[in-house]
Amino acid sequence: MTALLGPEISWYLAVSGFLFATGALGVLLRRNPLIVLLSLEIMLNGGNLALIGFSRNLGDGGGQIFALAVMAVAASEVVVGLGLVVALNRKRVTLDVDRLNTLRG
């Protein structure tokens, strides 16, 4: 087996865990929907980094392809979420996650 250049998988997993934990704290502690969406993106990026780290360690490209698919889903999630936030802001609704319990047309 050839020697891989760069950090070992433990560094990838440590950074990935830190990103995921930071995103989880943002989702649990913040009440602004924009911050919650950004925190979800940080969590997805942490998961992507773990997939890429394992893919690099195994020498297989499957994890990187799956990470690209997750990025495409995350981009569509951001578009829908930001659309909802903008629509709520235009109706002068308070942007507080605790108060947003129903969606009315």
C-alpha positions as CSV (number, residue, x, y, z in Angstrom):
1,M,0.0,0.0,0.0
2,T,1.3,3.4,-0.9
3,A,1.8,6.1,1.7
4,L,-0.9,8.8,1.6
5,L,0.2,12.3,1.9
6,G,-1.6,14.6,4.3
7,P,-3.2,14.2,7.7
8,E,-4.4,10.9,9.0
9,I,-8.1,10.0,9.2
10,S,-8.3,10.8,12.9
11,W,-7.7,14.5,12.1
12,Y,-10.5,14.4,9.5
13,L,-12.8,12.8,12.0
14,A,-11.9,15.2,14.8
15,V,-12.6,18.3,12.6
16,S,-15.8,16.6,11.3
17,G,-17.0,15.9,14.9
18,F,-16.2,19.5,15.9
19,L,-18.2,20.9,12.9
20,F,-21.1,18.6,13.6
21,A,-21.2,19.5,17.3
22,T,-21.0,23.2,16.5
23,G,-23.9,22.9,14.1
24,A,-25.9,20.8,16.6
25,L,-25.4,23.5,19.3
26,G,-26.5,26.1,16.9
27,V,-29.7,24.2,16.1
28,L,-30.5,23.6,19.7
29,L,-29.6,27.0,21.2
30,R,-30.6,29.6,18.5
31,R,-34.1,30.7,17.8
32,N,-33.5,32.6,14.5
33,P,-34.5,30.4,11.4
34,L,-31.5,31.7,9.4
35,I,-29.1,30.7,12.1
36,V,-30.8,27.3,12.4
37,L,-30.4,26.8,8.6
38,L,-26.8,27.8,8.7
39,S,-26.2,25.4,11.6
40,L,-27.8,22.6,9.6
41,E,-25.4,23.3,6.8
42,I,-22.5,23.1,9.2
43,M,-23.7,19.7,10.4
44,L,-24.0,18.5,6.8
45,N,-20.5,19.7,6.0
46,G,-19.2,17.8,9.0
47,G,-20.8,14.7,7.8
48,N,-19.4,15.3,4.3
49,L,-15.9,15.7,5.7
50,A,-16.3,12.4,7.5
51,L,-17.4,10.7,4.3
52,I,-14.5,12.2,2.4
53,G,-12.0,11.2,5.1
54,F,-13.2,7.6,5.1
55,S,-13.2,7.6,1.3
56,R,-9.6,8.8,1.3
57,N,-8.5,6.3,3.9
58,L,-10.0,3.4,2.0
59,G,-8.8,4.6,-1.4
60,D,-12.3,4.5,-2.8
61,G,-14.2,7.3,-4.6
62,G,-17.6,6.2,-3.4
63,G,-17.6,8.4,-0.3
64,Q,-16.7,11.5,-2.4
65,I,-19.5,10.9,-4.8
66,F,-21.9,10.4,-1.9
67,A,-20.7,13.7,-0.4
68,L,-21.4,15.5,-3.7
69,A,-24.9,14.1,-3.6
70,V,-25.4,15.4,-0.1
71,M,-24.2,18.8,-1.2
72,A,-26.8,18.9,-4.0
73,V,-29.5,18.0,-1.5
74,A,-28.2,20.6,1.0
75,A,-28.3,23.3,-1.7
76,S,-32.0,22.5,-2.5
77,E,-32.7,22.6,1.2
78,V,-31.2,26.0,1.5
79,V,-33.3,27.3,-1.4
80,V,-36.5,26.1,0.1
81,G,-35.6,27.3,3.6
82,L,-34.5,30.7,2.6
83,G,-37.7,31.0,0.5
84,L,-39.8,30.3,3.5
85,V,-37.8,32.8,5.7
86,V,-38.2,35.5,3.1
87,A,-41.9,34.9,2.7
88,L,-42.3,35.1,6.5
89,N,-40.3,38.2,6.7
90,R,-42.4,39.9,4.0
91,K,-45.6,39.2,6.0
92,R,-44.0,40.8,9.0
93,V,-44.0,37.6,11.0
94,T,-41.6,37.4,14.0
95,L,-38.7,35.2,13.0
96,D,-38.6,33.1,16.1
97,V,-38.5,29.3,15.8
98,D,-40.6,28.9,19.0
99,R,-43.4,31.0,17.6
100,L,-43.4,29.4,14.1
101,N,-45.7,26.4,14.9
102,T,-47.9,26.4,11.8
103,L,-47.6,27.5,8.2
104,R,-50.6,29.4,6.9
105,G,-51.1,30.4,3.3
